[in-house]
Amino acid sequence: MGTTPTPPGDNEPKGPTGTEDGMVVLSYILAGLIFYGGLGWAGDYFLKTSWLLPVGLILGLVLSLYLIIKRYGSGT
């Protein structure tokens, strides 16, 4: 009777799992494409051009990959 029960959730792992890392990577890529692609689309729409959308999509992908490499590329 002298022991206290452990609270629920104490037996769960403390760090992120591989599935969570994969979802974070996917969300970075999608967010970059949607945000910068949206900016490119808006620029094309208001400035009556046709090249800002592809530039925005490429820029969003490149910046997303940079963030992913910066976060997960240390190898440790």
C-alpha positions in Angstrom: 0.0 0.0 0.0 3.0 2.3 0.2 3.5 2.6 -3.5 1.8 5.2 -5.6 0.4 4.3 -9.0 2.2 5.7 -12.1 0.1 8.2 -14.0 -1.2 7.0 -17.3 1.1 8.0 -20.2 4.3 7.5 -18.2 5.0 4.3 -20.2 4.8 6.0 -23.5 8.1 6.9 -25.4 9.3 10.4 -24.9 10.7 11.2 -28.3 9.0 11.4 -31.7 8.5 8.3 -33.7 9.3 7.8 -37.3 5.7 8.3 -38.4 5.7 11.7 -36.7 8.9 12.7 -38.4 7.5 11.7 -41.8 4.3 13.7 -41.2 6.4 16.8 -40.3 8.5 16.4 -43.5 5.3 16.0 -45.6 3.7 19.0 -43.9 6.8 21.2 -44.5 6.8 20.3 -48.2 3.0 20.9 -48.6 3.1 24.1 -46.6 6.0 25.5 -48.7 4.3 24.6 -52.0 0.9 26.0 -50.9 2.2 29.2 -49.4 4.8 30.2 -52.0 2.6 28.8 -54.8 -0.2 30.9 -53.5 1.9 34.0 -53.4 3.0 33.3 -57.0 -0.5 32.7 -58.1 -1.6 36.0 -56.5 1.3 37.8 -58.1 0.4 36.4 -61.5 -3.3 37.3 -61.1 -2.7 40.9 -60.0 0.3 41.7 -62.2 -1.1 39.9 -65.3 2.1 37.7 -65.7 2.5 34.0 -66.1 5.8 33.2 -64.6 5.4 33.9 -60.9 3.4 30.7 -60.1 6.1 28.3 -61.3 8.8 30.4 -59.5 6.7 30.4 -56.3 6.3 26.6 -56.5 10.0 26.0 -57.1 11.0 28.5 -54.4 8.6 26.9 -51.9 9.9 23.4 -52.6 13.5 24.6 -52.3 12.9 26.4 -49.0 11.0 23.4 -47.6 13.8 21.1 -48.4 16.3 23.5 -46.8 14.2 23.5 -43.6 14.0 19.7 -43.6 17.8 19.3 -44.1 18.4 21.9 -41.4 16.2 20.1 -39.0 17.0 16.5 -39.7 20.3 16.6 -41.6 22.6 16.6 -38.6 22.9 12.8 -38.5 22.8 12.7 -34.7 
